Amino acid sequence: MLGRCGATTLDDLYADVPDALRLKEPYRLPAPMSEPELERYFADIASQNRRLLCFAGAGFYNHYTPAAIPSLMARSEFLTAYTPYQPEISQGTLQYIFEYQSMMAELTGLDISNASMYDGATATAEAMLMAVNSVRKKRRILVASTVAPAVQQVLATYAAGPGITIEVIPEDGGVTDRTAFEAMLGAGDVAGVIVSQPNYYGIVEDYDGWADTCHSSKALLIMNCHASTLGALRSPGEWGADIACGEAQSLGMPLNYGGPYLGYLCCRENLIRKMPGRIVGATTDAEGRRSFVLTLQAREQHIRRQKATSNICSNQGIMTLHAAFYLALMGAEGLRKVNTLSYNAAHALADALCDTGMMRLKYPDKPFFNEFAIETIEPLSADALLAACLKKGILAGVRLSDSSILVAATEMNSPADIALCAETVKSLKS
Amino acid sequence: MNKALYSNLVFDLSRKGCTGYSLPHYDYGKAAGELPENLRRQTPPSLPEIDEPSAVRHYTNSSNNNFGVDTGFYPLGSCTMKYNPKINEAAVAMAGIAPLHPLQPVETVQGALRVYRTLEKALSEIGGMAEFTLNPFAGAHGEYTGLMVIRRYHMARGDEARRRVIVPDSAHGTNPASAAMAGFDIVEVKSMPDGTVDIADLDSKLDETIAAVMMTNPNTVGMFEKGIPEIAEMVHKAGALLYYDGANLNPMLGIARPGDMGFDVMHINLHKTFSTPHGGGGPGAGPVGVRAGLEEYLPNPRVSELPDGTLAIDFGADAFGRVGAWLGNFTVYIKAFAYILSLGSENLMRVGPLATLNANYIMHSLSDLYEQPIAGPCKHEFVFDGLRDKSTGVTTLHVAKALLDYGFHAPTIYFPLLFHESLMIEPTETESRPTLDAFIATMRKIALEASAEPDTVKNAPYTTPISHPDEDEAALNPVVTYRQLCAKQI
């Protein structure tokens, strides 16, 4: 092979690399490991991870993964394929992305979905950029303070480049303050308003009339929603929102210590040419067969370079297969059941925790879904509660303050799990 | 791969009342009150109704219309489609990651954090950098992250006038797009006839408004930028930083480190160089490394090591911000880490040279029939400017499509933009000589056929599940959901 290349050694092929730059010794990394050794290595890693009985949410939920999904996602025809730039040999990938787009449009009640963003936070940041790019010369974005803190931090990061001013709409009793929102919008120059549903505290907010208010100021309404709850809650389309975005991990994706998850981004048809990322469209081939291709690529970085709607290239790819397969197996009925079970589990847990006499709901008069903010009553503190539960292998929630935590439940939590959690709290009474 | 089209969508298979889920019938005791009516969904989403066996067959049949690295040779330039060892996938299951909630206490996720920290250190060694963040989700996201580090660095020095980034005209499209998202204006620098950066042109554009120069080395035509020590000196002298687009890192493994070349900030595509599967477009991972002095600007959250060896999560005050909800596409790190451990130092040293050998072998075996615009040994990839015989009207697109009939994926086409008929080939080190020879023979056959019977090549492919989809129609009248498709009756 070297001979054909006109070389005698491999080094000859690197004659153009200045000697001063060449590595003089091997990488300071371990010697090769065989598969049995790797197995031991990762078993040791696993022994340093602890599986807990999960009542934590805060944007990431422990829902069930139908067994069929990992089995199909491992098919290497899907897994080892590149982006479907050659539609003739990529109909498999293109079909499932098209299915995913269709299902997300259904769930959000909007017209269009793209082929995924990285996660819920970056999807929301891209939604913000879409709003600024589609409303001329407006640079203000209003974000409800009830949007998850991590999402707000990513928004602030993405706002810096294009010089967007983000202003936070204050909360009142766990929900977005409508009067403040209207006053801030009335000050003018607002391109978009970002709210979440359910909000960070698990509360289902009432956005009746918000879309009209936004539209009368020529601002877009952007809703950040947990994908699974879209099966039960009034959809962004039904609220009149222009863009829906957020985390689709709740569609049965394993928690996997933070990823890969799936950011979704949907919008009304008039915004399609402002959409970032890949979009799959239907067409016909030379023989009239229904075919799928990547489309509207003139929006994307490989064509438009710095004028593209976004820099995104690789997205979450095969996670859209997970979402499409999940939604197909569940159907509207299964999704409704998952939501009912999660809702009932969370309400039973809230009741059980309050019944201990050591905790009370932080926002007792607000409707919540599968997650709620709850306060500890002195002398119990959030840290003491979390630590005691952890000893029993229970992740009781996510700490909000010295005296409050955020607790979630799903269909994975049995009545016995809920009783165990409440009993553990009760045992702290002494 | 099944060459007959499996044309169903899962919606087409929907039958009323069918379900594919298995859910518990828990009774939580006292019934929870219902949500107020106006907060509930008014109309149910129109989702398929399908049983599990039908759904499994649907996706299995659909997968048979797909071509992956496991199906065949994938010489897609700049994409580094190397084989993805199965042990990497198995390692994810072994590591006990699946049930870990991102916000569970650090003492219960020490194994996960150990993977993050050890991989971060391994990448620092390979990149010649001081420290990495693994948080970015993909290569372009890494570019954005790296540029935000640079932006933060200049601002911290009170050097606010640096609002422009220099990008070569041969750069990946993500480079200028990422710079724009980070708030920079783009200045393009020309390429020389051999594809390398025009140093005189670069010099003339460097001034006190330049924040960074983005380069990939080898560049997108597969040539090593020999002038890199001089370029690094010029860039630093002008007060700017040098950014390394790690998309082309593979041929440098075992040869040279970006840090030693003078780069200040870099990203690595784990889904390219470190063999994690591309998943039909993702998930990837785009870790970003920085030289000493820039660590504090890396995004939050960070994984750090305490004096007693335990690992913690930090939120640094000087970080430029946050690029995702948590620590990124975590399982991708496990796969890349398993790859690094299984190759070990000695085999990682051989990756670059073998990838380069494979590329040169193909280039030399075809350059009598395909136009090679740049002389000299290439690195991991090279570009042909179409067929030598231009009289037939057979274009790069035709050659690419003809390859599909022979069971090969097409090379990257019409990129870089330096040539009209770019055909960019990257074989990677994981391909055997018989595979390379079979590909060469096919490329030669297509070239000869192009001269003898051009129309035969122009009308390819013939044997793929679909042929010549109408892409103009797709863009002109977009149909992007099943609901729209039913309305249009495609």
Contacts between the chains, C-beta under 8 A, distances in Angstrom:
chain1	res1	chain2	res2	distance
A	1	B	357	6.0
A	1	B	361	4.8
A	1	B	433	6.6
A	2	B	357	6.9
A	4	B	361	5.9
A	4	B	364	5.1
A	4	B	365	6.4
A	5	B	357	7.0
A	5	B	360	4.1
A	5	B	361	5.9
A	5	B	363	8.0
A	5	B	364	5.2
A	5	B	377	6.8
A	6	B	364	7.1
A	7	B	360	7.4
A	7	B	377	7.2
A	10	B	353	4.1
A	10	B	354	7.8
A	10	B	356	7.4
A	10	B	357	6.1
A	11	B	353	7.9
A	12	B	377	7.4
A	13	B	353	7.1
A	13	B	356	5.0
A	13	B	357	6.5
A	13	B	360	5.9
A	13	B	377	4.7
A	13	B	379	7.9
A	14	B	224	7.5
A	14	B	255	5.7
A	14	B	353	7.4
A	14	B	356	7.2
A	14	B	377	7.9
A	15	B	377	7.3
A	16	B	223	7.8
A	16	B	224	4.8
A	16	B	226	5.2
A	16	B	376	7.3
A	16	B	377	7.3
A	17	B	224	5.6
A	17	B	226	7.7
A	17	B	255	6.1
A	17	B	256	5.7
A	18	B	226	6.9
A	18	B	228	7.9
A	18	B	229	6.3
A	20	B	229	7.0
A	21	B	228	7.3
A	21	B	229	7.0
A	21	B	256	4.5
A	21	B	260	5.5
A	21	B	261	5.6
A	22	B	255	6.5
A	22	B	256	5.7
A	23	B	254	6.6
A	23	B	255	6.3
A	23	B	256	6.0
A	23	B	257	6.6
A	23	B	260	7.8
A	23	B	349	7.7
A	26	B	345	4.7
A	26	B	346	6.3
A	26	B	349	5.3
A	27	B	125	5.4
A	27	B	126	6.1
A	27	B	345	4.6
A	27	B	348	5.9
A	27	B	349	6.8
A	28	B	125	5.6
A	28	B	345	7.3
A	29	B	122	5.8
A	29	B	125	6.1
A	29	B	126	7.8
A	29	B	340	6.8
A	29	B	344	6.6
A	29	B	345	4.2
A	29	B	348	6.8
A	30	B	341	6.6
A	30	B	344	5.8
A	30	B	345	6.8
A	31	B	344	4.7
A	31	B	345	6.6
A	31	B	346	6.9
A	32	B	341	7.8
A	32	B	342	6.3
A	32	B	343	6.0
A	32	B	344	3.2
A	32	B	346	6.6
A	32	B	347	5.7
A	33	B	341	4.8
A	33	B	342	5.6
A	33	B	344	6.6
A	34	B	342	7.8
A	35	B	87	5.3
A	35	B	342	7.5
A	38	B	87	5.9
A	38	B	91	6.3
A	38	B	94	7.8
A	38	B	338	6.0
A	38	B	341	6.1
A	38	B	342	6.1
A	39	B	90	7.9
A	39	B	94	6.1
A	41	B	341	6.6
A	42	B	91	5.0
A	42	B	94	3.7
A	42	B	95	4.7
A	42	B	334	7.7
A	42	B	338	7.4
A	43	B	94	6.0
A	44	B	111	7.7
A	45	B	94	7.6
A	45	B	95	4.8
A	45	B	96	7.2
A	45	B	111	4.0
A	45	B	112	7.7
A	45	B	114	6.1
A	45	B	115	6.1
A	46	B	94	6.3
A	46	B	95	5.4
A	46	B	96	3.2
A	46	B	111	6.0
A	47	B	96	7.9
A	47	B	111	6.9
A	48	B	110	4.2
A	48	B	111	3.4
A	48	B	114	6.3
A	49	B	95	7.3
A	49	B	96	4.6
A	49	B	97	6.9
A	49	B	100	5.9
A	49	B	108	7.0
A	49	B	109	5.8
A	49	B	110	7.2
A	49	B	111	4.0
A	49	B	112	5.8
A	50	B	104	7.9
A	50	B	108	3.9
A	50	B	109	7.5
A	51	B	96	7.1
A	51	B	99	4.5
A	51	B	100	7.5
A	52	B	99	7.6
A	52	B	101	7.4
A	52	B	104	6.0
A	52	B	108	6.4
A	54	B	99	7.3
A	54	B	101	5.6
A	54	B	104	7.9
A	56	B	101	4.7
A	56	B	103	5.6
A	56	B	104	6.5
A	58	B	103	5.7
A	59	B	325	6.4
A	60	B	101	6.2
A	60	B	102	5.7
A	60	B	103	7.3
A	60	B	325	7.8
A	60	B	326	8.0
A	62	B	99	7.6
A	62	B	101	6.9
A	64	B	23	7.4
A	66	B	20	7.1
A	66	B	21	6.3
A	66	B	22	7.1
A	66	B	52	7.6
A	68	B	20	7.4
A	68	B	52	5.5
A	68	B	55	6.8
A	68	B	56	5.4
A	71	B	56	7.7
A	72	B	56	6.5
A	72	B	59	4.8
A	72	B	60	7.1
A	72	B	63	7.6
A	74	B	89	7.0
A	75	B	59	7.6
A	75	B	60	7.1
A	75	B	63	4.7
A	76	B	68	5.3
A	76	B	69	7.6
A	76	B	70	3.7
A	76	B	71	7.8
A	76	B	84	7.9
A	76	B	277	7.7
A	77	B	1	7.4
A	77	B	63	4.0
A	77	B	64	6.6
A	77	B	66	4.3
A	77	B	67	7.3
A	77	B	68	5.1
A	77	B	70	7.1
A	77	B	71	6.3
A	78	B	63	5.2
A	78	B	66	6.1
A	78	B	68	7.0
A	78	B	279	7.4
A	78	B	280	6.0
A	79	B	68	6.6
A	79	B	70	8.0
A	79	B	84	7.7
A	79	B	277	4.7
A	79	B	279	5.8
A	79	B	280	7.8
A	80	B	68	3.4
A	80	B	69	4.0
A	80	B	70	4.8
A	80	B	71	7.7
A	80	B	84	5.6
A	80	B	277	5.0
A	80	B	278	6.9
A	81	B	66	5.4
A	81	B	67	6.3
A	81	B	68	4.2
A	81	B	69	7.7
A	81	B	278	6.6
A	81	B	279	7.5
A	81	B	280	4.6
A	82	B	74	6.8
A	82	B	76	5.9
A	82	B	79	5.8
A	82	B	81	6.1
A	82	B	278	4.8
A	82	B	280	7.3
A	82	B	281	7.4
A	82	B	409	7.6
A	83	B	278	7.2
A	83	B	280	6.8
A	83	B	281	4.2
A	84	B	280	6.4
A	84	B	281	7.2
A	86	B	67	7.7
A	86	B	400	7.5
A	86	B	404	6.6
A	86	B	409	6.7
A	86	B	410	5.3
A	87	B	466	6.7
A	87	B	469	5.2
A	87	B	471	7.9
A	88	B	401	7.0
A	88	B	404	5.4
A	88	B	461	5.4
A	88	B	464	3.8
A	88	B	465	6.9
A	88	B	466	5.7
A	88	B	467	6.3
A	88	B	469	7.6
A	89	B	1	6.8
A	89	B	65	7.7
A	89	B	66	7.1
A	89	B	67	4.0
A	89	B	404	5.5
A	89	B	409	6.9
A	89	B	464	5.7
A	89	B	465	7.5
A	90	B	65	7.9
A	90	B	66	6.0
A	90	B	67	6.8
A	90	B	280	7.6
A	91	B	5	6.7
A	91	B	6	7.6
A	91	B	62	7.3
A	91	B	65	4.1
A	91	B	66	7.0
A	91	B	465	5.4
A	91	B	466	6.3
A	92	B	62	4.5
A	92	B	63	4.9
A	92	B	64	7.1
A	92	B	65	4.7
A	92	B	66	3.2
A	92	B	280	8.0
A	93	B	66	5.7
A	93	B	280	3.8
A	93	B	281	7.3
A	95	B	9	6.2
A	95	B	62	5.2
A	95	B	65	7.7
A	96	B	59	7.2
A	96	B	62	6.7
A	97	B	280	7.7
A	97	B	281	8.0
A	98	B	9	6.9
A	98	B	480	7.4
A	98	B	481	7.8
A	98	B	482	7.5
A	99	B	9	5.8
A	99	B	10	5.4
A	99	B	11	7.1
A	99	B	482	7.3
A	101	B	480	5.6
A	101	B	481	5.7
A	102	B	9	7.9
A	102	B	11	6.9
A	102	B	481	4.2
A	102	B	482	3.8
A	102	B	483	6.7
A	102	B	485	7.9
A	103	B	45	7.4
A	103	B	47	6.0
A	105	B	481	4.6
A	105	B	483	6.8
A	106	B	45	3.9
A	106	B	46	5.2
A	106	B	47	6.2
A	106	B	481	7.8
A	106	B	483	7.3
A	107	B	45	5.0
A	109	B	45	7.9
A	111	B	481	7.2
A	111	B	484	7.8
A	112	B	480	5.8
A	112	B	481	7.1
A	113	B	480	7.4
A	113	B	481	7.2
A	115	B	281	7.0
A	116	B	281	8.0
A	116	B	282	7.2
A	118	B	137	3.8
A	118	B	138	6.7
A	118	B	141	6.4
A	118	B	283	7.8
A	118	B	324	6.3
A	118	B	329	7.9
A	119	B	137	7.0
A	119	B	324	5.4
A	119	B	325	5.2
A	120	B	325	6.3
A	121	B	322	7.8
A	121	B	324	5.8
A	121	B	325	4.3
A	122	B	137	7.2
A	122	B	141	7.6
A	122	B	323	7.3
A	122	B	324	6.1
A	129	B	181	7.9
A	148	B	325	7.8
A	150	B	322	6.9
A	150	B	325	4.7
A	150	B	326	7.4
A	151	B	325	6.9
A	153	B	300	7.7
A	153	B	321	6.6
A	153	B	322	4.2
A	154	B	321	7.6
A	154	B	322	5.3
A	154	B	323	6.7
A	154	B	324	6.6
A	154	B	325	7.1
A	156	B	321	6.3
A	156	B	322	8.0
A	157	B	148	7.1
A	157	B	299	7.5
A	157	B	320	7.0
A	157	B	321	3.1
A	157	B	322	5.5
A	157	B	323	6.4
A	158	B	181	7.5
A	160	B	148	7.5
A	160	B	151	7.7
A	160	B	183	6.5
A	160	B	320	7.8
A	160	B	321	7.0
A	161	B	148	7.6
A	161	B	151	7.8
A	161	B	180	7.7
A	161	B	181	5.2
A	161	B	182	4.6
A	161	B	183	3.4
A	161	B	184	7.8
A	162	B	181	7.5
A	162	B	183	6.1
A	163	B	183	6.7
A	204	B	35	6.1
A	204	B	39	4.8
A	206	B	36	7.9
A	206	B	38	6.9
A	206	B	39	6.5
A	208	B	38	6.4
A	230	B	41	7.6
A	230	B	45	7.4
A	231	B	41	7.2
A	231	B	44	7.8
A	231	B	45	6.5
A	232	B	40	6.7
A	232	B	41	5.8
A	233	B	35	7.7
A	233	B	39	6.3
A	233	B	40	6.6
A	233	B	41	5.8
A	234	B	38	6.9
A	234	B	39	5.7
A	234	B	40	6.0
A	234	B	41	5.5
A	234	B	42	6.5
A	235	B	41	5.9
A	235	B	42	7.9
A	235	B	45	7.8
A	238	B	41	7.0
A	238	B	42	5.3
A	238	B	43	7.8
A	247	B	325	7.2
A	254	B	98	4.3
A	254	B	99	7.3
A	255	B	98	6.9
A	255	B	99	6.2
A	255	B	100	5.8
A	255	B	101	5.0
A	255	B	102	7.0
A	256	B	97	5.4
A	256	B	98	5.8
A	256	B	100	7.0
A	256	B	330	5.5
A	256	B	331	5.4
A	257	B	97	5.4
A	257	B	100	4.0
A	257	B	101	7.7
A	257	B	102	5.8
A	257	B	109	6.2
A	257	B	112	4.7
A	257	B	326	7.7
A	257	B	327	7.2
A	257	B	330	4.7
A	258	B	102	3.9
A	258	B	325	7.2
A	258	B	326	3.4
A	258	B	327	5.0
A	258	B	328	7.0
A	258	B	330	5.2
A	259	B	137	7.6
A	259	B	283	7.2
A	259	B	324	7.9
A	259	B	326	6.7
A	259	B	327	7.4
A	259	B	328	5.8
A	259	B	329	4.4
A	259	B	330	5.0
A	259	B	331	7.2
A	259	B	332	7.9
A	260	B	137	8.0
A	260	B	282	7.7
A	260	B	283	3.9
A	260	B	329	4.2
A	260	B	330	7.4
A	260	B	331	6.2
A	260	B	332	6.7
A	261	B	325	7.7
A	272	B	478	6.4
A	272	B	480	7.7
A	278	B	281	6.8
A	279	B	478	7.4
A	279	B	480	5.7
A	280	B	480	6.7
A	281	B	474	4.1
A	281	B	475	7.3
A	281	B	478	5.1
A	281	B	479	5.6
A	281	B	480	5.2
A	282	B	474	7.0
A	282	B	479	4.3
A	282	B	480	7.5
A	282	B	484	7.9
A	282	B	485	5.2
A	282	B	488	7.9
A	282	B	490	5.1
A	283	B	469	5.3
A	283	B	470	4.7
A	283	B	471	6.8
A	283	B	473	5.1
A	283	B	474	3.9
A	283	B	479	7.5
A	283	B	490	7.4
A	284	B	469	7.2
A	284	B	470	5.9
A	284	B	473	7.4
A	284	B	490	6.4
A	285	B	466	4.2
A	285	B	467	5.5
A	285	B	468	5.6
A	285	B	469	4.6
A	285	B	470	7.1
A	286	B	467	5.4
A	286	B	468	4.0
A	286	B	469	8.0
A	286	B	470	8.0
A	287	B	466	7.9
A	287	B	467	6.9
A	289	B	5	5.9
A	289	B	7	6.5
A	289	B	466	5.6
A	290	B	7	5.8
A	290	B	490	5.2
A	291	B	466	4.5
A	291	B	469	4.1
A	292	B	469	7.8
A	293	B	469	5.1
A	293	B	471	5.3
A	293	B	474	5.1
A	295	B	471	7.1
A	295	B	474	4.3
A	295	B	475	5.1
A	295	B	478	6.0
A	295	B	480	7.3
A	296	B	475	5.6
A	296	B	478	6.2
A	297	B	475	7.7
A	298	B	475	7.5
A	300	B	173	7.7
A	301	B	140	7.0
A	301	B	173	4.1
A	301	B	174	5.2
A	301	B	176	7.8
A	301	B	177	3.8
A	302	B	172	7.9
A	302	B	173	4.1
A	302	B	174	7.8
A	302	B	415	7.2
A	303	B	173	7.1
A	304	B	173	7.6
A	304	B	177	7.5
A	305	B	173	5.0
A	305	B	176	4.4
A	305	B	177	6.0
A	305	B	186	7.7
A	306	B	176	3.9
A	306	B	177	5.8
A	306	B	179	6.8
A	306	B	180	4.1
A	306	B	186	4.6
A	307	B	180	7.6
A	308	B	173	7.2
A	308	B	177	4.7
A	308	B	180	7.8
A	310	B	177	7.0
A	310	B	181	7.0
A	311	B	140	4.5
A	311	B	141	7.8
A	311	B	143	6.8
A	311	B	144	6.0
A	311	B	174	5.3
A	311	B	177	3.7
A	311	B	178	4.2
A	311	B	180	7.4
A	311	B	181	5.2
A	312	B	138	7.4
A	312	B	140	5.8
A	312	B	141	7.6
A	313	B	138	6.6
A	313	B	139	6.5
A	313	B	140	4.6
A	313	B	173	7.8
A	313	B	174	5.3
A	314	B	137	7.7
A	314	B	138	3.7
A	314	B	139	6.2
A	314	B	140	6.9
A	314	B	269	7.9
A	314	B	271	6.8
A	314	B	278	7.7
A	314	B	281	6.3
A	314	B	282	4.5
A	314	B	283	7.4
A	314	B	284	4.0
A	314	B	286	8.0
A	315	B	138	7.3
A	315	B	281	5.6
A	315	B	282	4.6
A	315	B	283	7.9
A	316	B	137	7.7
A	316	B	281	8.0
A	316	B	282	4.8
A	316	B	283	4.9
A	317	B	278	7.0
A	317	B	279	3.8
A	317	B	280	4.8
A	317	B	281	3.6
A	317	B	282	3.3
A	317	B	283	6.0
A	318	B	279	3.5
A	318	B	280	5.5
A	318	B	281	7.7
A	318	B	282	7.0
A	318	B	283	7.3
A	319	B	279	7.7
A	319	B	282	7.3
A	319	B	283	6.2
A	321	B	59	7.4
A	321	B	280	7.6
A	324	B	10	7.0
A	325	B	55	6.7
A	325	B	59	6.3
A	327	B	47	5.4
A	327	B	48	7.7
A	328	B	10	4.7
A	328	B	20	6.9
A	328	B	47	7.1
A	328	B	48	4.7
A	328	B	50	5.5
A	328	B	55	5.3
A	328	B	58	7.9
A	329	B	19	7.8
A	329	B	20	3.5
A	329	B	21	5.5
A	329	B	50	7.2
A	329	B	52	6.4
A	329	B	55	5.8
A	330	B	19	7.8
A	330	B	20	7.3
A	330	B	21	5.0
A	330	B	47	7.4
A	331	B	18	7.7
A	331	B	19	5.8
A	331	B	20	7.3
A	331	B	21	7.6
A	331	B	47	5.1
A	331	B	48	6.4
A	331	B	49	4.8
A	331	B	50	7.2
A	332	B	44	4.3
A	332	B	45	5.4
A	332	B	46	7.5
A	332	B	47	4.9
A	332	B	49	8.0
A	333	B	19	6.2
A	333	B	49	7.5
A	334	B	19	5.9
A	334	B	20	7.5
A	334	B	21	3.9
A	334	B	23	6.8
A	335	B	45	7.6
A	335	B	47	7.2
A	336	B	44	7.3
A	337	B	21	7.5
A	337	B	23	5.3
A	338	B	23	6.7
A	341	B	23	6.7
A	341	B	24	7.2
A	341	B	26	6.3
A	343	B	32	6.2
A	343	B	35	7.8
A	344	B	26	7.6
A	344	B	28	4.6
A	344	B	31	7.5
A	344	B	32	5.2
A	345	B	26	7.2
A	345	B	28	5.9
A	347	B	28	7.5
A	347	B	32	3.4
A	347	B	33	7.8
A	348	B	28	3.8
A	348	B	29	6.1
A	348	B	30	7.1
A	348	B	32	7.0
A	351	B	30	6.6
A	367	B	35	5.4
A	367	B	36	6.2
A	367	B	39	6.4
A	369	B	35	7.5
A	386	B	105	7.8
A	390	B	105	6.4
A	390	B	108	7.4
A	395	B	101	6.1
A	395	B	104	5.2
A	398	B	103	5.0
A	411	B	23	6.0
A	411	B	24	6.3
A	411	B	26	7.4
A	414	B	24	7.1
A	414	B	26	5.8
A	415	B	26	5.7
A	415	B	27	6.7
A	415	B	28	5.5
A	415	B	29	6.9
A	418	B	28	7.1
